């Protein structure tokens, strides 16, 4: 998922990640550099980026932590604030 910081942005950018059925790994990057290290998420997690600048483009990478998790995960919902 790609998220660009727009006008009216707050001091922090939040990614809410909710996998259904299993665990996922999530990582946030900016221009190829890791901002939030890979983190295993079960159920629900909020990832926070402090002080995002206007027009910065963040990437949220979601992957299965294990191959058997792929069979259990039905959806992954992501929202930003």
C-alpha positions as CSV (number, residue, x, y, z in Angstrom):
1,X,0.0,0.0,0.0
2,X,1.3,3.5,-0.9
3,X,0.3,6.5,1.2
4,X,1.3,10.1,0.3
5,X,1.1,12.8,3.0
6,X,-1.2,15.5,1.8
7,X,-2.3,19.0,2.8
8,X,-3.8,19.2,6.3
9,X,-1.6,16.4,7.5
10,X,-1.1,15.9,11.3
11,X,2.1,15.5,13.2
12,X,1.8,11.7,12.9
13,X,0.6,9.2,10.3
14,X,-1.1,6.1,11.5
15,X,-1.5,2.8,9.7
16,X,-4.1,0.5,11.3
17,X,-3.5,-3.1,10.2
18,X,-6.1,-5.9,10.8
19,X,-5.4,-9.3,9.4
20,X,-8.3,-11.8,9.4
21,X,-7.5,-15.5,10.0
22,X,-3.8,-15.4,10.7
23,X,-0.6,-13.4,11.3
24,X,1.1,-11.1,8.9
25,X,4.4,-9.2,8.8
26,X,4.2,-5.4,8.2
27,X,7.0,-3.0,7.4
28,X,6.9,0.8,6.5
29,X,9.5,2.3,4.2
30,X,10.3,5.7,2.7
31,X,12.5,5.9,-0.4
32,X,13.8,2.4,0.2
33,X,14.8,3.0,3.9
34,X,13.0,1.2,6.6
35,X,11.0,3.6,8.9
36,X,9.2,0.9,10.9
37,X,10.9,-2.5,11.1
38,X,9.2,-5.7,10.1
39,X,6.7,-6.5,12.8
40,X,4.5,-9.6,13.2
41,X,0.8,-8.7,13.6
42,X,-1.9,-10.8,15.1
43,X,-5.4,-9.4,15.1
44,X,-4.8,-5.7,15.2
45,X,-1.9,-3.3,15.3
46,X,-1.4,0.5,14.9
47,X,1.9,1.6,13.2
48,X,2.9,5.2,13.8
49,X,5.1,7.4,11.7
50,X,6.2,10.6,13.5
51,X,6.5,14.0,11.8
52,X,5.8,13.1,8.2
53,X,6.6,15.9,5.8
54,X,4.2,17.1,3.1
55,X,4.4,15.0,-0.1
56,X,6.4,12.2,1.4
57,X,5.3,8.8,0.1
58,X,5.3,5.9,2.5
59,X,5.0,2.2,1.5
60,X,3.4,-0.4,3.7
61,X,4.5,-3.9,2.8
62,X,2.4,-6.7,4.1
63,X,3.6,-10.3,3.8
64,X,2.7,-13.7,5.4
65,X,5.0,-14.6,8.3
66,X,4.9,-18.3,7.3
67,X,3.7,-20.0,4.2
68,X,1.0,-22.0,6.1
69,X,-0.4,-18.6,7.2
70,X,-1.3,-17.9,3.6
71,X,-3.9,-20.6,3.7
72,X,-5.5,-19.1,6.9
73,X,-5.5,-15.4,6.1
74,X,-8.7,-14.4,4.3
75,X,-8.2,-10.6,4.2
76,X,-6.0,-7.8,5.6
77,X,-7.7,-4.5,6.2
78,X,-5.6,-1.4,6.3
79,X,-6.7,2.2,7.1
80,X,-4.8,5.4,7.6
81,X,-5.4,8.5,9.6
